Amino acid sequence: MSIAPRVGGPSRCVLLTGLVVLAIGCAAQPPRTAEPPPAALRHFLTWPKGSVLSARFSPDGRLLAVRDLDGGARLWDPHSGRLITELTGHTGGVRQVVCSPDGRFVASRGDDQIIRLWSSAGVELAHLAGHRGRINHITFAADGHTLVSAGDDGSVRLWSLSTLLLRRTGTGDPPQVQAARTVQHERRTLPDNAPRIAWLSPDGQTLVSRSEYRGRTTTSFWSAATARKVFDLAEPRPNRLVFSPSGSLLATASSGSVQLWQMPARRHSQRLAAHQAELDRMVFSPTGRLLATSSRDRSVRLWDTATGKEFLKLEKQGTLSKDSFWNPIAFSPDGRFFASVAGDGSVQVVDLVRPEAPPMTLRAGTPPIWSARFAPGSRTLVTRDARQTTLLWDLATGKPLFRKTHDVLRIRYSPTGELLAHSFSGGPMDVGHLHLVDAATGRELISIAGFEFVFSPDGEMLAVWGGAKPRIELWRMRPRFAPRRPPHAKP
């Protein structure tokens, strides 16, 4: 048997005499197939008129509440694209829609004095009556059993949903229900000092309301159980108080010092002689073990909330922005990293597992740095600078994975942290574009028409809209980018 080499090619193929041809080391490679896009368009949600004002998923992802510019509001099933109900009956249109944390209830308010309570199936359950003026704000407590409302009549009302008869037994009008507890602001200055916003602390034990009168902001703290006022805090800006994630600690700032209080009793815990100048920001770590403070004295300090001792100090470089909004500080969601923006266009990232090690310095761009945000999972950090340059950073290497410069409107990670979404608009007549980026590699995956968007809490669905059309596009994410399918989701 004779074997003759094949001439003229680098493939190192040999020809075997006879009828059999063997290819050694040169088997044809399978053609490379493009990776499928990260999302597939599933539904168009449309209605007669009114462009989208806001859209929000319920915490369990089973509802999408949409408000339009004509004052209409609707509840949709995002998995089937089915319209559940239109929220009707309010005077002057719907001004706010909120969903309970467990997804069982939806509350709406308009320009009238009634809060309407709905089931997740779209059945109107009750009218919450009692306010004697416009209602300014409604919100659910974290436990989902209490609704809080604040109105021009100076009252903040707590509605106990567990005591309501939440089942319609007939075809008549929904029952009118009175608040379980009411707190009253000073009447002589109403409606000027009426509470504009109210909420419950994370543990549900403290009711907080905020009002403004003659240019001065006052935050009032009340016992949620007794409706008695605990204390008032007069402060010029809203970033001078913050609850710990558990709600057991409250940090308040006065000039350069910080007070820590045990709540809800407001028992003094620690006094931190934090800084030599006015504070910009305060933020608790996810566990509440550390408190970070940022000041005009060009320093950032981390404090042990149990002992009141300084845990770490960082000196900011460069000239700080006059507006504290542009000098952000942040903990990563898992509490391992801490990021501080400096005035020279850099971001210092501290590994809190090894706080003695020098911080990682990311050269994020032209100051001021407008935002610095960690991904869920804490593997990457996204920054945006004064020239509208967005950078996605790999925290393992300190190197950028992605860079883009354009007039960004929104930047958000998906709930899983697998995707970075950023949108921009090209002008008044442009619906804009949303780009989805693989957060692990920085590779752009898909562009979608629209500049406003919101992910469902589980990361499985993406709602996109923009422009004057009464329409929302619903996209379903591929399993790689939304690996945990909730039990209620339909295939």
N, C-alpha and C positions, 0 to 999 in steps of 0.2 A: 504494500500500500504506500503510495507516495503522497506526501503532503507538500503543497506549494504555498508559500506565503502570498497574501494578497497585497498588491502594491498600490500606493497612492492614497492611503487613508490612515489616520491615526487611530482607527478603531481597534487595531490588533485582532481583526477577524482572520480566521484561517478557513480555507476551502478544502473540504474532504472530498477526494475523488469518489465518484459514484453518484448516487442520487440523494445522499444525505448531506445537508449543510449544517454545520455547527457554528454557533456564534459564541465565542468565548470572551467574557468580559464586556460584551457590547449589546446586551439585551436592551431592547427598546424601552426607554423610560416611559411610564404612564403619563399622559398629558396632565399638566397642572390645571386643576380646576379652581376657579375663583371662589373664595369663601363667601357663603351666602350672606346677605345683609343681616344686621343685628336685629332688625324688626320687620314685621310684615303688616301692611295696612289691613285692618279688619273691618272697620265700620266708619261710615259718615253719619254724624249726628246733625240734623238740620231742623229748622223751624221757620215760621213765616217771615219774621223780621226781627231786627235788633242784633247788632254785632256783639260778640262775646265780651263781657266785662270781666268775668272771672269764672274759673272752673276749679273744682276741688274734689278730690276723691275722699270718701269716708275712710276713717282709720282702718277698717277691715277690707277696704278695696271693693266692696260690693255695690257702692253707689258712686255716681258722679253728679255733683250739684253744679249747675250752670246758671249764671246770671247774665242777662243781656242789658244793653244800654237803654232799652225801652222800658226797663223796670220789671221784666219778666224773669221767672226762675223756674227751673225744671229739674227733676230727678231722673237720671238715666241708669240703666243697667249696662255697665261698660263691657261686660263679657258677651252680651247678646246684641247690644246696640238698641235695645228696646226702651222707649219712653215709658217711665213708670207713672209719673204724674206731673202736672203743672201746679206750682204753688200759687194759688189764687186767693183773693179775698182781702188783701192788704190795700189800704188807701195810699195812693201815690206810688205804687210799685213796691217791689221787694228790695230792701237795702242791705240785708245780711242774711246768710244761710249758714248754719253750723250743724255739724253732725256729732252725735255722742261718741265717746271713745270706743264703745262696743258696737257701734253701727246700728243700734236698735231704733234710735230716735233722730229726728231732724227738727230743728227749730228755725223759724223765720221771723223777721221783723220788717216793718215798713215805716211809713210816716205817721201811722196811727198809734194808738196806745195799747195795742194787743200783740202778744207773742203767740204765734200759732205753732202747735206741736204736732208733728207728723210721725207716722211709723215708717220703717224702711220700705214697706210695701206701698207707700203713698196714701195711706188713710189718715185723714185729719182726726187727731185724737182729742185735743183740748185747746181752749183759748186761755192763755195765762193773762189774767186781767188784774189791774190794780194801779198801774202807773197813771198819773194825772198830767201827762205831757208826753212829748216825743221820747221814744226809747232810743238811746244813743249806742248801746252796745249789749250784746249777749254772748255768753260763752258757757260751755259745759265744764264742770269740774273733772279732774283726772279719773275719778271713780265712775263717772258716767251717770250717777244717780242724782246730781244736783245741777240745775241751770242757774246762772247768775245773770242779772240784767241791771243796767244803770240808765237812769232817765233824767230828763230836764226838771222833773219835780224834786230833784235832790235826793231821791231814794235809790238805794241799791237793794235788790230783792233776790232772795234765794228760794228757788222752787224745788221742792223735793219730789222727784219723779217716782220714787218708790212708794209714795203714799197716794199716787193718783190711780184712778180707775182707768187703765190704759187699754180698755177693750170696748169697742163700740157695740152696744147691745141693740140699737135701733137705727132708724134712718133719719132721726132728728139732727139738729145742730149739735156740734161738739159741746161738751159741758164747759162752763167758765170756772176756772180754778184760781184761788187766791194764793199768794206767796206764803211759804211756811215761816219765813223770817224776813224782816225788813230793817235796814239801817237808814238813818236820815241825816243828810248833810244840813248845815245851818241854813235856815229858811230865809233870813233877812237879805242874803245876797243872791238869792235865786232869781233867774236861771243862770246868772253869770258864773257862779261857782259850781254848777251842776256837774256831777261826775261824768266824765267823757268815756271812761273805760273802767272796768272792774274785773277782777279775777280772784281765784282761790289759790293759795299756796300749794305746792306739789303734794303736801300731805293732807290738804283739804281742811286744815284747822284754822287757817287765818284768811280772812277776806280782805282784799286790798282794793282800794278805789283811788282814782286820781282825778283831780279837778284843777282848774286854772282860774285865777281871779286877779285882775289888774296886773297881768304879766308874771304872776308868781304861781308856781306849781306846788300843790300840796298833795301828798300821798297819805291816805288814812288807812290805819290797820284796825281791824275789828275781829272779835271772836266770832267764828262762824257758828259756834254752838249757841251762844247767848245773844248775839247781835250787839254786844257792848263794844264801844270803842276802846282800843288798847292805847293808841297814841297817834299823833300826827307827825309827819315829817315834811317840813318845808324845804324844798330843794329846787335849784334853778334848772337842773337837767335830769332826765330820767335815768341816766346811767350811773347814778350815785347810790343805788341800792340794788341788791341782787340776793335771791334766795339760793341756798344750796340745793342740789338736785333732790334731796329727800324732803326739803322744806323745814328741817329742824334748825337750820342756821340762817340768819339774816345778816348781811353785811351792809352797813351804811357808811357813807363817806362825808367828812366835814373837813374842808380845806385839804391838808395833806395827811390826815389821820383817818383810820378806819376803825369802826366799832363792830364787833361780832356779838350777836344776840342769840340766846336760846329762845326759840319760838315754840308755842304761841304765847308763852308767859312773858316774853320780852325780858328775860333774865340776862343781865350782862355777863358775857362770857370772856371776851378778850378786847383789849384796846391795842391797836397796832399803830405805833408811831411811824407810819409807812414812808412818807416822803417829805421833801422840803418845799414842795410846791403843790398846786392844785392837781387832783387826780383826774385822769382822762377816762380810765376804764377799770372795771373789776370783773373777774370771771372765776367761777369755781371749777375745779377739775370734776370729771364725771362722777367720782366717788365722794366729792366734797372734802377730801382730806387736805387739799391745797387750795389756796386762794391767790390768784394773780392780780397784781395792781400795776397800773401804768400811770406815769405822772409827767408833768411839765419839767420836772427836774432832770429829765433825760434818762431815767432809770425805770426798769421793770423789776418787780420783786415778787417772789413766790413765798407764801407763808404757810406754815403748818397750823391748821385751824384748831388742832387739839391743844397745842402748847403756846401758840401765839408767836413762836420764834421764826426768824427768817430762814427759809429753806434754800433760797437761791436768789442771786442778784445779777441782773444784766444791765450793762450800760448801752444806751442807744447811741448810734453813730449818726452824724449829720444833723441837719436842721429839721426839727419836727414840724409837721403841718400844723397850722393854726387851728384846724378843725380836727378834733379828736377822732372823728369818724374815719379819718385816713391813717390812723396809727393803730391798726388792729392787733390784738393778742388773742391766742386761741390754744386750747388743749385738743389733742386728737381724741376721737371718740373712744378709744380704748384706754386713754389716760397715759399712754407711754411717752408721747412727745408733746412739747410745748413750743409754739411759734410766736415770735415777736418781730414786728416790722420796725425797721430803723429808718431814720430820715435820709440816709444816703442811697436808698433804693435796694437795700439788702434785707433779707429775712434770716434771723437766727433761729435755728431749730435745735432744741435741747432734748437729748434722750434722758428722760427722768429715771430710767433704770440705772444710768451712769451719770448722775448730775455733775460729778467732778470732772468729767471729760469736757474738752473745749466744744462749744456748740458748732454745729454745721452751719456754714454761712452760704446762703443762696443769693447770687447776684440777680435779683428779680427784675431789674429794669430801671426806668426813669422815675425818680420820686415825684409825688408821693405814691406809694403802693396802695392801691385802693382796696384790695382784698387779699386775704391769705386763708385758704380753706383746706382742711384735711379731708381725705376720702374716708368713707366708711371702710374699716379694715386698716386704716392708717398706713397704707403702703405708698401713697402719693400725696402731693400737696399742689394746689393750683393757686397761682398768683395773677394779679392784673395790675398794670402800672398806669402812669399818667398818659402814656402814648397809646393806650388801649392794646397793649401787648399782653396776651395771655400765655402763660408758661405752665406746663405740667411737669412737676419734678418727681423723680424717683428718689424716695427717701433712703433707699439702700445705698445708692451711689452718689447722691447729691447732684446728679446731672439731669438736664431737661430732656423729657421724652417728646415734647410737642411744643411748638411755638406758632402763634398766629397773631397778626396785628390787623384789627378792624374794629369798628364801633360796636362793641359788644353790648347787648341789652341784658342778657341773662346768662349766668354760668351756674350749673348745678351738676353734682354727681348723681348717678342713679342710686337707689337705696342699697344695692349690693356693692357699690363702689367699682363695678366693672366698667362702667361707661362714664365719660365726661360729656355733658351736653352744653353747648354754647350757641347762642342765637344772635343775629344782628339784622338790622333793617337797612335797606338801601335808599330809603327816601319815603316821602309822604304817600306815594302811590304804590310802594313796594310792600308785599305781604311779608317780606323778610325770609330768612332761611335759618334752619336749625341744623347744626352739624353734630353728629354723634362720633365720639372718639374712643377708641379702645384705651382704657386707662392703664393697662399693663404695658402697652407698646407705644402709645402715642399716635397710632395710625388712624386716620380719618376713615370712617366706615360708610357713612351714608349722609346725604343732605336731604332735608325735608322742608317743603314750603311752609312758612309760618315762623313767627318769632316768639310767641308765648307758648309755654309748655309746662306740663306737670306730670311727674311719675306717680303711679299708684304706690302705696306704702310698701308692697311686696316687690316692687320693681318689675312686675309682669306686664303692666300696661303703660302706655305713654299717650297723653292727650296733647294735641298740637292745634293751635289756631293763630290767626293774625289777619289783619285787614278788616274790611267792612262787611264781609259776608257772614250771615248767621249760620256758621258751620264749624264743627270740630272734627278733626280726624283722630281716630283711635287706632293705635298701633300696638301689636302684641310682640313682646320681646322674645328672641330665641332662648332656648333653655340655658345656653352658656351664660347669658346676661341676666337671667331670672331663674336660677336653678330650683328655687323652692316654690312649687305650685301649691297654693292654698287649697284646703279641702273644698271650699265652695266654688272654685273656678271650674268652668266648663271646658272640656277639651275642644 
